[in-house]
Amino acid sequence: MTTVHPLQARRNGLLAWWREGTPEGRRALIAAALGWMLDSFDVMLYALVLSALIPDLGMSKETAGLLGSVTLLAAAAGGVLFGVIADRFGRTRALMASVLIYSVFTAACGLAQTVTQLAVFRILLGIGMGGEWASGAALVSETWATEHRGKALGFMQSAWAIGYASAALVTMIVLPRWGWRAVFLVGILPAFLTLWVRARVEEPSIWRNAPPRRGSIRAIFSGGLARLTIPLTIMNAFTLFGWWGFNLWLPGYLSLPTSAGGMGFASTTMSWFIIAMQVGMWFGYVTFGFVSDAFGRKRIYVIYTSTAAVLILAYISLRIPLALLLLGPFVAFFATGFFSGFGAVTAEIYPTTVVCHLFDATSCRCSDYPNRHRLVPDCLKLDAANVPQFSWLPKSCAYRRLAEGRGLAWWHPLVSGTPDTVVAAGISVRGRTVSEDGVATRAAPANSVSMSL
């Protein structure tokens, strides 16, 4: 994996990256973060009310664990399904649909009369849960520049901790007074987020300017991508297995009686322990974004996951409440922070299709540069002022380099005097273009180029 070094900052300060983002990017990040926060709120309600749910519906602990597993399997299917939907119909549409699905079926869990009904509602909720992350991460990745993408996705991921803490707070207030059904009914509230997304959040410019597409799972296994897709999927599967195995049963472990293997905490005490852990979780998500932007995704990913393995082993070996309270935030910091890297890693290794109607594959130049805007009205009009709006521009782009105060590189023809230096530098698109002449599609481009963001 290539190490990502921070570019020269135009402003100093911890939130300089936020100010350097485009209005489009900031709105996209807010929408995705809110969607993920509310996703966490809805999904984790199940774990928080599990100790009350088990006796009321007559479930065994094995059945309760099975319901958690089928929800996660549905989330995996939802991620795949909404990845295709987001590619074909747009990131924001997929985001709104996923939020509506998990909101409606979380509330429906409060109406379940049997274990079978609850299982059906949890499966449908899981589809929405997986869909939100898939569409939200794509939305953020395509609206933030490479040097700030890790931080943006870290803040998006950190919203999960806020949602989890909010769910614990609602459980602490609602569960003792009105029971577990009322807790689930509160889960309908995230549906109102879709109204704001529809009104204020637009599709990323890179998606709008891409050619018409049909989302396909086969694409991530073709063209040599299988060697990336398979190990990445295995890695994510193992880390998700560990995270959910720990967090799904943690509230139950803290609240179940000691005779059943738990700590025997009251629901209020359990909720406070969970809230304390979410503080560490939030900082883990956020710091991963900053550190991985500076030192590289893979190195920091390995450090976080290795440390988490040691701390989780220590946590489950303790039976002293104060020790659990103090260690909990550190466990959450390392055992969840690496999730911030999922979106950045996948966005940077998979190509995105970029279209040029006038591209000449032989010369690697525009075939009619002086008349490009007249011939192709959608052709981007780049200048120093609007370059920051197009976060997907590669770091080698001359317009981007000048806008960021880095000057033209040695290989630029205006510096070297020959276009051959572009090829020598290894950044030419020569040989990477795919002609689509003859495609029977009204809006099909003449040529397309696939490039990693």
KEMARFI-253312 format. One line per 3 residues: number of its first residue (from 0); their letters; for each residue x, y, z of C-alpha. Coordinates in nm, 3 decimals, decimal comma, always signed. Layout:
<pts>
NUM> A> X Y Z  ...
</pts>
This chain:
<pts>
0> MTT> +0,000 +0,000 +0,000  +0,131 +0,347 -0,083  +0,203 +0,577 +0,209
3> VHP> -0,007 +0,892 +0,200  +0,190 +1,203 +0,294  +0,010 +1,525 +0,391
6> LQA> +0,037 +1,806 +0,139  +0,151 +2,150 +0,235  -0,132 +2,297 +0,444
9> RRN> -0,279 +2,632 +0,347  -0,390 +2,695 +0,702  -0,268 +2,574 +1,039
12> GLL> -0,486 +2,418 +1,304  -0,652 +2,091 +1,391  -0,955 +2,163 +1,175
15> AWW> -0,769 +2,309 +0,877  -0,869 +2,003 +0,675  -1,237 +2,085 +0,736
18> REG> -1,195 +2,442 +0,616  -1,009 +2,322 +0,307  -1,296 +2,093 +0,214
21> TPE> -1,556 +2,203 -0,038  -1,913 +2,290 +0,071  -2,022 +1,979 -0,121
24> GRR> -1,775 +1,767 +0,072  -1,870 +1,909 +0,411  -2,241 +1,847 +0,353
27> ALI> -2,166 +1,496 +0,231  -1,962 +1,424 +0,544  -2,235 +1,558 +0,773
30> AAA> -2,499 +1,347 +0,597  -2,291 +1,029 +0,604  -2,186 +1,083 +0,967
33> LGW> -2,543 +1,144 +1,082  -2,661 +0,839 +0,891  -2,390 +0,624 +1,049
36> MLD> -2,456 +0,767 +1,397  -2,825 +0,686 +1,372  -2,743 +0,348 +1,220
39> SFD> -2,539 +0,269 +1,531  -2,819 +0,400 +1,752  -3,073 +0,166 +1,593
42> VML> -2,855 -0,144 +1,558  -2,706 -0,140 +1,908  -3,046 -0,109 +2,079
45> YAL> -3,076 -0,487 +2,041  -2,759 -0,556 +2,242  -2,862 -0,304 +2,508
48> VLS> -3,208 -0,455 +2,572  -3,098 -0,817 +2,527  -3,112 -0,907 +2,896
51> ALI> -3,478 -0,790 +2,909  -3,567 -0,933 +2,569  -3,450 -1,290 +2,638
54> PDL> -3,701 -1,375 +2,916  -3,989 -1,179 +2,760  -3,982 -1,370 +2,429
57> GMS> -3,859 -1,692 +2,584  -3,533 -1,695 +2,390  -3,224 -1,891 +2,479
60> KET> -2,887 -1,719 +2,471  -2,798 -1,931 +2,169  -3,102 -1,798 +1,981
63> AGL> -3,019 -1,442 +2,087  -2,668 -1,486 +1,947  -2,807 -1,637 +1,628
66> LGS> -3,030 -1,331 +1,576  -2,724 -1,111 +1,609  -2,542 -1,322 +1,350
69> VTL> -2,823 -1,316 +1,094  -2,842 -0,938 +1,131  -2,473 -0,913 +1,045
72> LAA> -2,505 -1,151 +0,751  -2,791 -0,935 +0,625  -2,569 -0,630 +0,671
75> AAG> -2,305 -0,793 +0,450  -2,569 -0,857 +0,185  -2,693 -0,500 +0,226
78> GVL> -2,342 -0,366 +0,172  -2,311 -0,558 -0,155  -2,663 -0,467 -0,269
81> FGV> -2,634 -0,097 -0,190  -2,285 -0,082 -0,338  -2,443 -0,175 -0,670
84> IAD> -2,737 +0,063 -0,610  -2,502 +0,349 -0,521  -2,299 +0,291 -0,838
87> RFG> -2,605 +0,281 -1,061  -2,848 +0,528 -0,904  -2,627 +0,756 -0,694
90> RTR> -2,471 +0,779 -0,349  -2,732 +1,006 -0,190  -3,028 +0,801 -0,316
93> ALM> -2,872 +0,486 -0,175  -2,801 +0,665 +0,153  -3,162 +0,781 +0,192
96> ASV> -3,303 +0,437 +0,108  -3,078 +0,262 +0,359  -3,165 +0,506 +0,640
99> LIY> -3,536 +0,457 +0,577  -3,500 +0,079 +0,582  -3,311 +0,051 +0,910
102> SVF> -3,533 +0,313 +1,079  -3,863 +0,149 +0,987  -3,755 -0,203 +1,079
105> TAA> -3,594 -0,098 +1,407  -3,932 +0,038 +1,512  -4,096 -0,280 +1,383
108> CGL> -3,880 -0,482 +1,627  -4,079 -0,318 +1,906  -4,397 -0,474 +1,764
111> AQT> -4,260 -0,829 +1,732  -4,469 -1,092 +1,911  -4,254 -1,395 +1,832
114> VTQ> -3,888 -1,475 +1,781  -3,956 -1,542 +1,412  -4,108 -1,196 +1,362
117> LAV> -3,813 -1,039 +1,543  -3,571 -1,232 +1,322  -3,741 -1,109 +1,003
120> FRI> -3,730 -0,748 +1,123  -3,363 -0,781 +1,226  -3,270 -0,920 +0,885
123> LLG> -3,436 -0,630 +0,704  -3,278 -0,384 +0,949  -2,938 -0,539 +0,875
126> IGM> -2,978 -0,481 +0,502  -3,028 -0,110 +0,569  -2,739 -0,103 +0,814
129> GGE> -2,489 -0,245 +0,564  -2,626 -0,023 +0,290  -2,572 +0,297 +0,487
132> WAS> -2,201 +0,241 +0,536  -2,146 +0,135 +0,175  -2,319 +0,442 +0,031
135> GAA> -2,199 +0,686 +0,297  -1,833 +0,587 +0,272  -1,845 +0,617 -0,109
138> LVS> -2,008 +0,960 -0,078  -1,737 +1,088 +0,157  -1,446 +0,926 -0,030
141> ETW> -1,547 +1,091 -0,356  -1,593 +1,440 -0,212  -1,271 +1,469 -0,009
144> ATE> -0,915 +1,498 -0,142  -0,668 +1,216 -0,081  -0,467 +1,398 +0,187
147> HRG> -0,779 +1,459 +0,397  -0,981 +1,148 +0,311  -0,859 +0,952 +0,613
150> KAL> -0,957 +1,232 +0,850  -1,298 +1,276 +0,688  -1,374 +0,904 +0,705
153> GFM> -1,242 +0,895 +1,061  -1,492 +1,160 +1,164  -1,767 +0,978 +0,978
156> QSA> -1,680 +0,653 +1,155  -1,656 +0,830 +1,493  -2,027 +0,906 +1,469
159> WAI> -2,086 +0,537 +1,544  -1,956 +0,594 +1,899  -2,194 +0,889 +1,944
162> GYA> -2,485 +0,677 +1,822  -2,391 +0,387 +2,050  -2,363 +0,621 +2,351
165> SAA> -2,698 +0,779 +2,261  -2,857 +0,434 +2,243  -2,718 +0,353 +2,588
168> LVT> -2,859 +0,680 +2,722  -3,204 +0,616 +2,572  -3,200 +0,262 +2,710
171> MIV> -3,109 +0,391 +3,054  -3,408 +0,629 +3,049  -3,670 +0,431 +2,856
174> LPR> -3,608 +0,065 +2,945  -3,680 +0,081 +3,322  -3,998 +0,287 +3,265
177> WGW> -4,162 +0,156 +2,947  -3,978 -0,162 +2,859  -3,779 -0,287 +2,561
180> RAV> -4,059 -0,236 +2,305  -4,059 +0,140 +2,366  -3,680 +0,145 +2,322
183> FLV> -3,714 -0,001 +1,971  -3,998 +0,235 +1,877  -3,766 +0,532 +1,936
186> GIL> -3,563 +0,392 +1,644  -3,802 +0,541 +1,387  -3,661 +0,891 +1,445
189> PAF> -3,359 +0,859 +1,207  -3,602 +0,842 +0,913  -3,638 +1,220 +0,930
192> LTL> -3,271 +1,260 +0,830  -3,367 +1,169 +0,474  -3,559 +1,495 +0,438
195> WVR> -3,242 +1,699 +0,494  -3,030 +1,475 +0,272  -3,279 +1,508 -0,012
198> ARV> -3,282 +1,888 +0,018  -2,914 +1,968 +0,081  -2,680 +1,689 -0,032
201> EEP> -2,593 +1,641 -0,399  -2,419 +1,358 -0,577  -2,035 +1,380 -0,597
204> SIW> -1,913 +1,549 -0,913  -1,701 +1,246 -1,003  -2,015 +1,030 -1,003
207> RNA> -2,220 +1,285 -1,201  -1,948 +1,315 -1,467  -1,886 +0,942 -1,499
210> PPR> -2,037 +0,745 -1,788  -2,365 +0,558 -1,751  -2,298 +0,246 -1,556
213> RGS> -2,451 -0,079 -1,446  -2,322 -0,173 -1,103  -2,169 -0,521 -1,110
216> IRA> -2,005 -0,736 -0,846  -1,797 -0,901 -1,119  -1,609 -0,575 -1,173
219> IFS> -1,417 -0,604 -0,843  -1,293 -0,951 -0,939  -1,190 -0,872 -1,296
222> GGL> -0,887 -0,702 -1,445  -0,652 -0,829 -1,175  -0,860 -0,685 -0,890
225> ARL> -0,939 -1,029 -0,745  -0,596 -1,037 -0,580  -0,698 -0,724 -0,388
228> TIP> -1,066 -0,800 -0,334  -1,020 -1,147 -0,181  -0,761 -1,063 +0,090
231> LTI> -0,936 -0,735 +0,168  -1,266 -0,918 +0,216  -1,103 -1,181 +0,439
234> MNA> -0,931 -0,914 +0,648  -1,253 -0,717 +0,696  -1,448 -1,034 +0,776
237> FTL> -1,211 -1,132 +1,057  -1,203 -0,785 +1,212  -1,582 -0,758 +1,193
240> FGW> -1,613 -1,102 +1,352  -1,398 -0,987 +1,644  -1,570 -0,649 +1,686
243> WGF> -1,925 -0,782 +1,682  -1,841 -1,087 +1,888  -1,719 -0,853 +2,160
246> NLW> -1,963 -0,565 +2,132  -2,283 -0,760 +2,067  -2,251 -0,945 +2,395
249> LPG> -2,078 -0,675 +2,603  -2,400 -0,510 +2,734  -2,545 -0,852 +2,812
252> YLS> -2,221 -0,962 +2,981  -2,231 -0,653 +3,204  -2,601 -0,684 +3,292
255> LPT> -2,668 -1,060 +3,311  -2,660 -1,207 +3,664  -2,337 -1,361 +3,789
258> SAG> -2,508 -1,702 +3,793  -2,544 -1,673 +3,415  -2,181 -1,569 +3,367
261> GMG> -2,236 -1,191 +3,367  -2,127 -0,910 +3,596  -2,474 -0,854 +3,743
264> FAS> -2,488 -0,476 +3,686  -2,821 -0,292 +3,686  -2,930 -0,154 +3,346
267> TTM> -2,834 +0,199 +3,454  -2,484 +0,094 +3,561  -2,438 -0,107 +3,243
270> SWF> -2,539 +0,195 +3,034  -2,281 +0,418 +3,205  -2,006 +0,161 +3,142
273> IIA> -2,102 +0,154 +2,773  -2,110 +0,534 +2,751  -1,760 +0,553 +2,906
276> MQV> -1,630 +0,311 +2,643  -1,776 +0,522 +2,364  -1,552 +0,811 +2,465
279> GMW> -1,249 +0,595 +2,390  -1,415 +0,464 +2,077  -1,473 +0,817 +1,942
282> FGY> -1,110 +0,916 +1,994  -0,996 +0,590 +1,835  -1,194 +0,657 +1,519
285> VTF> -1,079 +1,018 +1,488  -0,710 +0,968 +1,566  -0,683 +0,681 +1,319
288> GFV> -0,779 +0,921 +1,042  -0,511 +1,175 +1,132  -0,236 +0,920 +1,199
291> SDA> -0,307 +0,709 +0,889  -0,306 +1,019 +0,667  +0,043 +1,098 +0,797
294> FGR> +0,206 +0,752 +0,822  +0,007 +0,524 +0,593  -0,300 +0,305 +0,627
297> KRI> -0,143 -0,041 +0,658  +0,112 +0,031 +0,930  -0,137 +0,204 +1,159
300> YVI> -0,404 -0,059 +1,086  -0,173 -0,336 +1,208  -0,076 -0,142 +1,522
303> YTS> -0,438 -0,077 +1,618  -0,559 -0,434 +1,563  -0,259 -0,594 +1,738
306> TAA> -0,299 -0,373 +2,044  -0,673 -0,442 +2,049  -0,614 -0,819 +2,062
309> VLI> -0,401 -0,783 +2,376  -0,639 -0,544 +2,552  -0,955 -0,747 +2,480
312> LAY> -0,789 -1,055 +2,630  -0,711 -0,854 +2,944  -1,064 -0,710 +2,961
315> ISL> -1,248 -1,042 +2,952  -1,014 -1,181 +3,218  -1,106 -0,916 +3,477
318> RIP> -1,393 -0,934 +3,726  -1,322 -0,609 +3,912  -1,579 -0,338 +3,818
321> LAL> -1,338 -0,045 +3,860  -1,074 -0,214 +3,645  -1,333 -0,279 +3,372
324> LLL> -1,447 +0,084 +3,386  -1,091 +0,217 +3,349  -0,976 -0,030 +3,086
327> GPF> -1,293 -0,009 +2,875  -1,216 +0,320 +2,692  -0,868 +0,195 +2,594
330> VAF> -1,012 -0,131 +2,460  -1,266 +0,064 +2,257  -0,997 +0,307 +2,131
333> FAT> -0,786 +0,037 +1,962  -1,054 -0,225 +1,895  -1,266 +0,011 +1,685
336> GFF> -1,037 +0,286 +1,553  -0,914 +0,076 +1,261  -1,265 +0,081 +1,112
339> SGF> -1,189 +0,434 +0,994  -0,944 +0,284 +0,748  -1,194 +0,062 +0,567
342> GAV> -1,334 +0,332 +0,341  -1,003 +0,502 +0,265  -0,829 +0,175 +0,179
345> TAE> -1,098 +0,054 -0,059  -1,143 +0,396 -0,222  -0,770 +0,419 -0,296
348> IYP> -0,714 +0,074 -0,446  -1,020 +0,046 -0,670  -1,042 +0,250 -0,992
351> TTV> -1,310 +0,505 -1,073  -1,414 +0,567 -1,435  -1,333 +0,916 -1,563
354> VCH> -1,472 +1,033 -1,896  -1,323 +1,250 -2,170  -1,527 +1,284 -2,489
357> LFD> -1,244 +1,445 -2,686  -0,954 +1,233 -2,561  -0,706 +1,120 -2,828
360> ATS> -0,560 +0,789 -2,710  -0,268 +0,812 -2,954  -0,131 +1,148 -2,841
363> CRC> -0,282 +1,135 -2,488  -0,415 +1,486 -2,543  -0,744 +1,661 -2,604
366> SDY> -0,824 +1,635 -2,973  -0,969 +1,991 -2,989  -0,853 +2,179 -2,680
369> PNR> -0,940 +2,536 -2,798  -1,304 +2,438 -2,870  -1,352 +2,182 -2,593
372> HRL> -1,615 +2,378 -2,397  -1,820 +2,453 -2,709  -1,811 +2,092 -2,828
375> VPD> -1,861 +1,936 -2,482  -2,054 +2,172 -2,253  -1,996 +1,941 -1,954
378> CLK> -1,619 +1,958 -1,995  -1,466 +2,079 -1,668  -1,354 +2,440 -1,662
381> LDA> -1,057 +2,438 -1,429  -0,885 +2,741 -1,282  -0,700 +2,822 -0,962
384> ANV> -1,023 +2,929 -0,790  -1,241 +2,624 -0,856  -0,985 +2,342 -0,842
387> PQF> -1,061 +2,269 -0,471  -1,418 +2,180 -0,573  -1,292 +1,873 -0,759
390> SWL> -1,137 +1,661 -0,482  -1,100 +1,364 -0,718  -0,836 +1,534 -0,935
393> PKS> -0,513 +1,330 -0,912  -0,223 +1,479 -0,719  -0,026 +1,498 -1,044
396> CAY> -0,279 +1,735 -1,206  -0,103 +2,060 -1,301  -0,405 +2,272 -1,205
399> RRL> -0,418 +2,109 -0,863  -0,043 +2,146 -0,808  -0,057 +2,517 -0,891
402> AEG> -0,364 +2,574 -0,673  -0,183 +2,408 -0,380  +0,130 +2,620 -0,432
405> RGL> +0,352 +2,326 -0,535  +0,446 +2,447 -0,883  +0,480 +2,235 -1,194
408> AWW> +0,666 +1,904 -1,160  +0,991 +1,828 -1,343  +0,807 +1,602 -1,587
411> HPL> +0,557 +1,864 -1,705  +0,613 +1,947 -2,074  +0,632 +2,319 -1,996
414> VSG> +0,928 +2,243 -1,766  +1,100 +1,957 -1,950  +1,018 +2,073 -2,302
417> TPD> +0,889 +1,732 -2,412  +0,574 +1,526 -2,339  +0,789 +1,212 -2,316
420> TVV> +0,876 +1,296 -1,956  +0,513 +1,236 -1,857  +0,549 +0,877 -1,974
423> AAG> +0,891 +0,848 -1,808  +0,742 +0,961 -1,475  +0,488 +0,678 -1,493
426> ISV> +0,179 +0,898 -1,472  +0,067 +0,894 -1,833  -0,269 +0,740 -1,920
429> RGR> -0,116 +0,594 -2,235  -0,223 +0,231 -2,260  -0,487 +0,273 -1,988
432> TVS> -0,770 +0,400 -2,206  -1,062 +0,185 -2,317  -1,242 +0,277 -2,636
435> EDG> -1,621 +0,250 -2,623  -1,691 +0,340 -2,986  -1,999 +0,168 -3,113
438> VAT> -2,167 +0,123 -2,776  -2,541 +0,157 -2,832  -2,603 +0,401 -2,547
441> RAA> -2,730 +0,753 -2,595  -2,487 +0,912 -2,353  -2,194 +0,674 -2,396
444> PAN> -1,857 +0,854 -2,405  -1,606 +0,802 -2,682  -1,336 +0,696 -2,437
447> SVS> -1,300 +0,636 -2,065  -1,009 +0,615 -1,827  -1,003 +0,417 -1,501
450> MSL> -0,792 +0,565 -1,224  -0,763 +0,529 -0,849  -0,866 +0,830 -0,646
</pts>
